[in-house]
């Protein structure tokens, strides 16, 4: 499938979370939750370091990451559920002494690759019966902002959360159509 990958619907998010919890897959649950909360591109997500999310032995409520594409920082919330899953992941033996939040399995690879992340995302979506070609790593980035836009109609908030410099990029990214814009305009009375 060519083109934009679909965002996950809330029911899909919960289905994946439940499967990962039941499987006691702490790394994938933490990775999934962080992907949804952070709204980061895959290349930035896999490079996250422990210090990005942890201070004084506690998982932070907020984090800031420098985006590799724009070289600008983007700040995001870390929800309580994500904090709990990352905390559980930090207890894993693989995390002892790891600088990266998602360490690679081999010494020459410090963190998982974007390709490995893509395979993991494919596993997540197929595990709940979704078509793998319709979803990808960018689906994780788009999931939360799509829900925020649907709930608020606030393009500026979505622009800031994604770290976009141009509103036009955000409009294209969300697939905002003329009908959406007209519905928002009709809802506002002056």
N, C-alpha and C positions, 0 to 999 in steps of 0.2 A: 504494500500500500504506500503510495506516494503522498506527500503533503503532511500537514500538521497531524500530530498524534493527539488522540482524544484525552481529555482529562478524565480521571476516575470519578465516578459518582459516589456520594457518601456511602451507599450500600456496598459498593465495591471495596472502599477503604476499610469498612468494618469487617467484611468477609476476609480480606487478606490479613488484617490484624488478628482475627480469631484463629485462623489457620496457623499463623506464626506462633501465637501464644500456646496453642494446643501442642504444637511440635516442639515447644521450648527452644525455638531458634532465636536466641537472644540477639545475635549479631544482626540478622535480617530484620527482626522487629525494630531494633534501634535504628537501623539504616532506613527502613521504610518510614518510620515516624519522623526521623530527621529530614528525609527528602520532602515529605509533605509540609512540615513546619517551615523549613528553611527556604523553600521555593528556589533553590540554587540549581544552576546547570550541573549536569553530571560531572563535568571536569572539575568544578569547584567543590562539589560534595565529596568526591573520593579523596580530595587532598586535605580535608578538614583535619585539624590537629586536636589533640586532647585539650591543649591550652585554650582553644577556641571556645570550648563549652564547659570547662571546669576551672574553678578557682577555689582554693582552700579546701580541697577535697569534696566540694559540692558542685552539682551540675547547675549552671547558671540559668536564669529565667530568660535571658536575652543573649544573643551572640552577634558578632559582627565579622564578616568575611570579606576580604578583598576579591572582587570578581576578576577573573583572569581576562575576560573579553573586554571589559570597560576600564579596568584598573581603578574602579571606584568601589568603596566599601558599601555593603548592603547589610542592614541590621534586621534581625528577625527574632521573633519570640520562640521560646522553647516551651511547649505546653507541658503541663504536669505529667501527662501520659508519656510524652517523649522523654522527659527528665527521668522518669522511673525506668523506662526501657534502656536508656543509655547508662544509667547507674547500674542496672543488672548486667549489661554488656561489659562494663568496666571491671566487673568481678571475674570475668573469664580469664583463664590462664594465658590466652593469646595476647591479652592487653598488658601484661606485666612488662613494664619498661617501654611500651610502645609510644612513639611520638605521635603517630597517626591514629585517628579514630577508627579507621577501617584498614588495618594492616594487611599487607599481602602475605601469601603463604610462603613465599620464597625470599631469601635474604637479599637478592638483587632487586626485588620490588618492595619499596617501602610501604606502599598502599595499594589497595585493589585498583585495577585499571578501569578506565571508562568502559572498555569492552566487557570486562567481568561484571561490572554494574549493570550493563545492558542485559546480559544473560540472566542476572538475578531478577531484574524487573520482568523479563519474559517469563520466568518461572512463577513469579507472583501472579501475573495476570492469567496465565494458563491454568494455574491451580484453582481458580474460581470460575473457570469455564469461559473466559473472554478470549477473543481472537487476538493472538499475539501481534499480528501485523498492524492492528489498529492502535496499539499502545506502545510506548517506549519510555526512555528515561525522561523525555520532556513532558510526558504525561504527569509525572510526579511534580514537576515544576508548575504545571498549569492547574493542578487539582484544587488547591486551596484558594488561589486567586480567582478562579472561576466561580467558586461558591461565594467569595467575598463580593464579587461584582454582582452576582445574581441577587444577593441579599441587600446590597446598598446602592447599586448603580453608580458607585463612586470610582470613576476611571483614574482620577488623580491618586487615590489611595493605592490602587493596583499598580499604577506606574511607579510609585515610590517603593512598594514592596518588591517589585521585580528589578528595581534599579535601572529602569529604562530612562534614557535621557529625553526621548521624544514621545509625546502623547500619541502620535500617529503609530508608532511602533506598538504601543499598548493596545490601541484600537484593533490593529491587524492581528496581534497576538491572541486577543480574546475572541476575535471573529465577531466583533460588534457590528451588527447590521443596522441599516437605516431604520427598520422597524423598532429595534431596541432604543435607538436615539429618540425617535418620535414618542415612544411610550414614556420615556423619562421626561421629555419636554411636556407632555400632556399631564403628567402627574404633578408638575410644579405650577402652582397658581401664584400670580403676582397681584 
